[in-house]
Amino acid sequence: MEGSFKGILYPARLPTFHRFPAPASVAHLVQWFWIPEWNIEPGRSSRQHVIAYPTSNLVVQGDGVEFSGPTTRASYRDLTGQGWAVGALLRPAAVPLFTDNPAALRDQEAVLALTDLHGPVSAAMTAAKGGAMGLDDTHDAGARRERAVEALVAWLVSLGFVASEEALLANRMMDLIATDPEVLLMEDVASRLSVSPRTLQRIAGKYVGLSPSALIRRRRLQDAAELARSNQTADLAAIAVELGYADHAHLTNDFRKYLGFTPSGYRKSFGAVPE
């Protein structure tokens, strides 16, 4: 289970949250699985504010299944009452399973009529605690989450999907952009993958729904937010240079445009962040 909070602007607000690595059988389709569970006091809410990874998610919830398209900006969701979700952060190769035009679903969710997926996952998440094995709450909750992920994995495997070479190239594009801080321009990505910029743009549009430049910008914003939050004494101008921005002003402009606040304002929000 991975514990990184990269992309989550206010980790202290998180409900119970777990990430699970994708097994080899679906590693070409899923980056990881994620499961939040919450129980908010009546009359209160918890706002989850994130810079989402620039790809789509398949999400099973109590009331159904959704496909969440790629986001273009920071987003939030207010949690109330009691609930759960079991999500799969999809790799680009998986996107054509759900849509042939991910760009049309930017910042949107589409409801999917997948009762054969919803049933097993929901049954796992809502299984009675302390069942026949007499497990305590902690072990039982862990077992329920693992069974839910297994059900989602089994459903994906049952599709019998074989990724094309182009789809796997889209995966490599995303991996390169997400992990290599020296990749600052679309041309850098195209060169390292030995394809033309035009081919790269077409693949990004077909399998992600965002341009390669937008993917690079999202990685830099996530990195900048994480650095600003985790080391509040670090010089913001130095962070800007480290991440390839021309200067502090360009970092501030990106923060304001895509997140709605400045890096310094983000820092100041800690210590007095309402639930």
C-alpha positions as CSV (number, residue, x, y, z in Angstrom):
1,M,0.0,0.0,0.0
2,E,1.4,3.4,-1.0
3,G,1.1,6.3,1.4
4,S,2.2,9.2,-0.8
5,F,0.0,12.3,-0.6
6,K,1.3,13.9,-3.8
7,G,-1.5,15.7,-5.5
8,I,-3.5,16.1,-2.3
9,L,-3.4,19.7,-1.2
10,Y,-4.5,19.2,2.4
11,P,-3.6,15.7,3.6
12,A,-4.8,16.5,7.2
13,R,-8.3,16.7,5.9
14,L,-8.3,13.2,4.4
15,P,-10.7,10.5,5.7
16,T,-9.3,7.0,6.1
17,F,-7.4,6.6,2.9
18,H,-5.5,3.7,1.4
19,R,-3.7,3.0,-1.8
20,F,-3.0,-0.5,-3.2
21,P,-0.5,-1.3,-6.0
22,A,-1.9,-2.8,-9.2
23,P,-1.0,-6.5,-9.6
24,A,0.8,-7.7,-12.7
25,S,-2.4,-8.9,-14.3
26,V,-3.7,-5.3,-14.7
27,A,-0.6,-3.2,-14.3
28,H,-0.9,-2.1,-18.0
29,L,-4.4,-0.8,-17.1
30,V,-4.2,0.6,-13.6
31,Q,-1.6,2.8,-11.9
32,W,-3.0,2.0,-8.4
33,F,-6.2,1.5,-6.5
34,W,-7.4,3.9,-3.9
35,I,-10.0,3.6,-1.2
36,P,-11.3,6.4,1.1
37,E,-13.8,5.7,3.9
38,W,-15.5,8.4,5.9
39,N,-17.9,9.0,8.8
40,I,-18.6,12.7,9.2
41,E,-20.5,14.0,12.2
42,P,-24.1,15.2,11.4
43,G,-24.1,18.8,10.2
44,R,-20.4,18.8,9.3
45,S,-18.5,18.2,6.0
46,S,-14.9,17.5,5.0
47,R,-13.6,19.2,1.9
48,Q,-11.1,17.1,-0.2
49,H,-9.0,19.4,-2.3
50,V,-6.7,17.9,-4.9
51,I,-4.6,18.5,-8.0
52,A,-5.6,15.2,-9.6
53,Y,-3.2,13.0,-11.6
54,P,-3.8,13.9,-15.2
55,T,-5.7,10.8,-16.2
56,S,-9.1,9.2,-15.7
57,N,-10.5,7.1,-12.8
58,L,-12.9,4.3,-12.6
59,V,-14.8,4.7,-9.3
60,V,-17.2,2.3,-7.5
61,Q,-19.4,3.9,-4.8
62,G,-22.4,2.9,-2.8
63,D,-24.8,4.2,-5.4
64,G,-23.1,3.1,-8.6
65,V,-20.1,3.3,-10.9
66,E,-18.6,6.4,-12.4
67,F,-15.9,7.1,-15.0
68,S,-14.2,10.4,-14.1
69,G,-12.4,12.1,-17.0
70,P,-9.2,14.0,-16.8
71,T,-9.2,17.3,-14.8
72,T,-7.8,20.6,-16.0
73,R,-7.6,22.3,-12.6
74,A,-7.6,21.7,-8.9
75,S,-10.9,20.2,-7.8
76,Y,-12.7,19.4,-4.6
77,R,-15.4,17.3,-3.2
78,D,-17.3,17.8,0.1
79,L,-17.8,14.6,2.0
80,T,-20.8,14.3,4.4
81,G,-22.3,11.4,6.4
82,Q,-20.9,8.0,6.0
83,G,-19.5,6.5,2.8
84,W,-16.8,4.8,0.8
85,A,-15.3,4.6,-2.7
86,V,-13.1,2.1,-4.5
87,G,-11.2,3.7,-7.3
88,A,-8.7,2.7,-10.0
89,L,-6.4,5.4,-11.3
90,L,-6.4,4.3,-14.9
91,R,-3.3,4.2,-17.1
92,P,-3.8,5.6,-20.6
93,A,-4.1,2.2,-22.2
94,A,-7.3,1.5,-20.2
95,V,-9.1,4.7,-21.3
96,P,-10.5,3.4,-24.6
97,L,-12.4,0.7,-22.6
98,F,-14.7,3.4,-21.4
99,T,-14.6,6.3,-23.9
100,D,-13.2,7.0,-27.4
101,N,-13.0,10.7,-26.6
102,P,-11.6,11.4,-23.1
103,A,-11.3,15.1,-23.9
104,A,-15.1,15.4,-24.0
105,L,-15.1,14.2,-20.4
106,R,-12.7,16.8,-19.0
107,D,-13.7,17.8,-15.5
108,Q,-16.8,15.5,-15.7
109,E,-18.1,12.2,-14.5
110,A,-20.1,9.7,-16.5
111,V,-22.3,7.1,-14.8
112,L,-21.7,3.6,-16.1
113,A,-24.3,0.8,-15.9
114,L,-21.9,-1.9,-14.6
115,T,-23.9,-3.9,-12.1
116,D,-21.5,-6.9,-12.6
117,L,-18.7,-4.6,-11.2
118,H,-20.7,-2.8,-8.6
119,G,-22.2,-5.8,-7.0
120,P,-19.0,-7.7,-6.0
121,V,-17.1,-4.5,-4.9
122,S,-20.1,-3.2,-2.9
123,A,-20.5,-6.6,-1.2
124,A,-16.9,-6.6,-0.2
125,M,-17.0,-3.1,1.2
126,T,-20.2,-3.5,3.1
127,A,-19.5,-7.0,4.6
128,A,-20.4,-7.2,8.3
129,K,-17.5,-6.6,10.6
130,G,-16.3,-9.3,12.9
131,G,-17.7,-12.1,10.8
132,A,-17.2,-15.8,11.2
133,M,-13.4,-15.5,11.5
134,G,-13.8,-13.2,14.5
135,L,-11.5,-10.6,13.2
136,D,-11.2,-7.3,15.0
137,D,-12.3,-4.0,13.4
138,T,-8.8,-3.1,12.1
139,H,-8.1,-6.5,10.5
140,D,-11.7,-6.8,9.2
141,A,-11.5,-3.4,7.6
142,G,-8.2,-4.3,5.9
143,A,-9.7,-7.6,4.6
144,R,-12.8,-5.8,3.3
145,R,-10.6,-3.4,1.3
146,E,-8.4,-6.1,-0.1
147,R,-11.5,-8.1,-1.2
148,A,-12.9,-5.0,-2.9
149,V,-9.7,-4.4,-4.8
150,E,-9.6,-8.1,-5.8
151,A,-13.1,-7.9,-7.1
152,L,-12.2,-4.8,-9.2
153,V,-9.1,-6.6,-10.5
154,A,-11.1,-9.7,-11.4
155,W,-13.6,-7.6,-13.3
156,L,-10.9,-5.9,-15.3
157,V,-9.2,-9.3,-16.1
158,S,-12.6,-10.7,-17.2
159,L,-12.7,-8.1,-20.0
160,G,-9.8,-9.9,-21.7
161,F,-8.4,-6.6,-23.0
162,V,-5.2,-6.7,-24.9
163,A,-3.4,-3.4,-25.2
164,S,-2.1,-2.3,-28.6
165,E,1.4,-1.1,-29.1
166,E,0.1,2.4,-29.4
167,A,-1.7,2.1,-26.1
168,L,1.5,0.8,-24.4
169,L,3.3,3.8,-26.0
170,A,0.8,6.1,-24.3
171,N,1.6,4.4,-21.0
172,R,5.3,5.0,-21.5
173,M,4.6,8.6,-22.4
174,M,2.7,9.1,-19.1
175,D,5.4,7.3,-17.1
176,L,8.1,9.4,-18.6
177,I,6.3,12.7,-18.0
178,A,5.3,11.7,-14.4
179,T,8.8,10.6,-13.2
180,D,11.4,12.5,-15.1
181,P,11.9,16.1,-13.8
182,E,14.2,16.9,-16.7
183,V,11.3,16.6,-19.1
184,L,10.1,20.2,-19.5
185,L,8.9,20.4,-23.1
186,M,6.8,18.3,-25.3
187,E,9.8,18.0,-27.6
188,D,11.7,16.3,-24.8
189,V,9.1,13.6,-24.5
190,A,8.9,13.0,-28.3
191,S,12.7,12.8,-28.6
192,R,13.0,10.2,-25.7
193,L,10.2,8.1,-27.1
194,S,11.5,8.4,-30.7
195,V,8.2,9.8,-32.1
196,S,7.3,13.1,-33.7
197,P,5.6,15.8,-31.6
198,R,2.5,15.5,-33.8
199,T,2.3,11.7,-33.0
200,L,2.8,12.5,-29.3
201,Q,-0.1,15.0,-29.4
202,R,-2.4,12.6,-31.1
203,I,-1.6,9.8,-28.6
204,A,-2.1,12.2,-25.7
205,G,-5.5,13.3,-27.1
206,K,-6.7,9.7,-27.7
207,Y,-5.6,8.1,-24.5
208,V,-5.6,10.9,-22.0
209,G,-7.6,13.8,-23.3
210,L,-5.0,16.4,-22.4
211,S,-2.0,17.8,-24.3
212,P,1.5,16.6,-23.5
213,S,2.3,20.2,-22.3
214,A,-0.7,20.0,-19.9
215,L,0.6,16.8,-18.5
216,I,4.0,18.3,-17.9
217,R,2.5,21.3,-16.3
218,R,0.4,19.1,-13.9
219,R,3.5,17.2,-12.7
220,R,5.3,20.5,-12.0
221,L,2.3,21.9,-10.1
222,Q,2.0,18.7,-8.0
223,D,5.7,18.8,-7.3
224,A,5.7,22.5,-6.4
225,A,2.7,22.1,-4.1
226,E,4.3,19.1,-2.3
227,L,7.6,20.9,-1.9
228,A,5.9,24.1,-0.6
229,R,3.8,22.1,1.9
230,S,6.5,19.6,3.1
231,N,9.2,22.2,3.6
232,Q,7.7,25.5,4.5
233,T,11.0,27.2,5.0
234,A,12.2,26.4,1.5
235,D,12.6,29.5,-0.7
236,L,9.8,29.6,-3.3
237,A,12.0,31.1,-5.9
238,A,14.4,28.2,-5.5
239,I,11.6,25.7,-5.9
240,A,10.5,27.5,-9.1
241,V,14.1,27.2,-10.5
242,E,14.4,23.5,-9.4
243,L,11.2,22.6,-11.2
244,G,12.1,24.4,-14.5
245,Y,10.0,27.6,-14.2
246,A,11.6,30.7,-15.6
247,D,11.2,32.5,-12.3
248,H,9.0,32.8,-9.1
249,A,6.5,34.9,-11.0
250,H,5.8,32.1,-13.5
251,L,5.3,29.6,-10.7
252,T,2.9,32.0,-9.0
253,N,1.0,32.6,-12.2
254,D,0.5,28.8,-12.7
255,F,-0.7,28.4,-9.1
256,R,-3.2,31.2,-9.4
257,K,-4.5,30.1,-12.8
258,Y,-4.9,26.3,-12.1
259,L,-5.2,26.2,-8.3
260,G,-6.9,29.5,-7.5
261,F,-4.3,30.8,-5.0
262,T,-0.6,31.7,-4.8
263,P,2.2,29.5,-3.4
264,S,2.6,31.8,-0.4
265,G,-1.1,31.9,0.1
266,Y,-1.1,28.1,0.1
267,R,1.6,28.0,2.7
268,K,-0.3,30.5,4.9
269,S,-3.4,28.3,4.8
270,F,-1.7,25.7,7.0
271,G,-2.3,26.2,10.7
272,A,-5.8,27.6,10.1
273,V,-7.5,25.2,7.7
274,P,-11.1,24.6,8.4
275,E,-12.4,21.0,8.3
